[in-house]
Amino acid sequence: MAILKFRIYFEDDDAVYRDIAIKHTQTFLDLHFAILKAWEFDSKHQATFYRSNDNWQRGREISFERYDKPYKAEPLIMSFTAIGTEIRDTNQKFIYAYDFNKTWTFLVELIGVSKEESSKVAYPVVTRVEGIGPQQYGTRSLLGDKFIDIEEKYDLPKTSEGFAEEGEETQNEEETGSDTNGSEEDNSENGEY
């Protein structure tokens, strides 16, 4: 059984990508969910693939379902279309569009074909992650999951922003009789902030 290895670029930034290995008999629906998982997106929105050429022009559509929009040709449906049936050459390309309102676009390129299937791997599988991907909603924190470690290290409550109301002393100030700078005097009276 052939294993196809695809590189999925975020739009046209070739420094940010994910590699996914998938069986040629699996469907575009399997690839769709693998891409969403690799980029940490939810699966709440519309999606479609387009067969593409070397110039990234959109060709035949392979859609999650038939949407209420005009089609030049009737779309193929992801769940019924095996990936191997749409491979025309050794560097086959597809365009993957997700969330038609936000228009997330990913470029999908076949980068390898192998006959060696691993019995220890559940396909499709992400084989490589390169670069910090976009966050589907909002902006991605540079700290990411490490923020939890910082909270635990400094015993910060998750709901606390670290600010007190004006004139309100923190627990440490009450215990030591000083402000957070370790000085007994109020710096705001001296015009320092």
Long-range contacts (C-beta under 8 A, 24 or more apart in sequence): 1-25, 1-115, 1-117, 2-84, 2-113, 2-114, 2-115, 3-113, 3-114, 3-115, 3-116, 3-117, 3-123, 4-83, 4-84, 4-87, 4-110, 4-112, 4-113, 5-110, 5-111, 5-112, 5-113, 5-114, 5-127, 6-31, 6-108, 6-109, 6-110, 6-111, 7-108, 7-109, 7-111, 8-35, 8-38, 8-39, 8-96, 8-106, 8-107, 8-108, 8-109, 9-106, 9-107, 9-108, 9-109, 10-39, 10-106, 10-131, 10-133, 10-134, 11-105, 11-106, 11-107, 12-107, 13-131, 15-130, 15-131, 16-130, 16-131, 16-132, 16-133, 17-128, 17-130, 17-131, 18-126, 18-128, 18-129, 18-130, 18-133, 19-111, 19-126, 19-127, 19-128, 19-129, 20-124, 20-125, 20-126, 20-127, 21-114, 21-121, 21-123, 21-124, 21-125, 21-127, 22-83, 22-123, 22-124, 22-125, 23-83, 23-117, 23-123, 23-124, 24-82, 24-83, 24-84, 24-87, 25-82, 25-83, 25-84, 26-82, 26-83, 26-123, 26-124, 27-78, 27-79, 27-80, 27-81, 27-82, 27-83, 28-62, 28-76, 28-78, 28-79, 28-81, 28-83, 28-86, 29-64, 29-78, 29-79, 30-83, 30-123, 30-124, 31-78, 31-83, 31-108, 31-124, 32-64, 32-78, 32-96, 33-124, 34-124, 34-125, 34-126, 35-96, 35-98, 35-106, 35-108, 36-98, 37-126, 38-126, 38-129, 39-106, 39-133, 39-134, 39-136, 40-133, 40-135, 40-136, 41-98, 41-104, 41-136, 42-136, 45-98, 45-99, 45-100, 45-101, 45-102, 46-98, 46-99, 46-100, 47-78, 47-96, 47-97, 47-98, 47-99, 48-75, 48-96, 48-97, 49-78, 49-94, 49-95, 49-96, 49-97, 49-108, 50-94, 50-95, 50-96, 50-97, 51-86, 51-88, 51-92, 51-94, 52-93, 52-94, 52-95, 52-107, 53-93, 54-91, 54-93, 56-93, 56-95, 56-107, 58-95, 62-86, 62-94, 99-136, 102-136, 104-134, 104-136
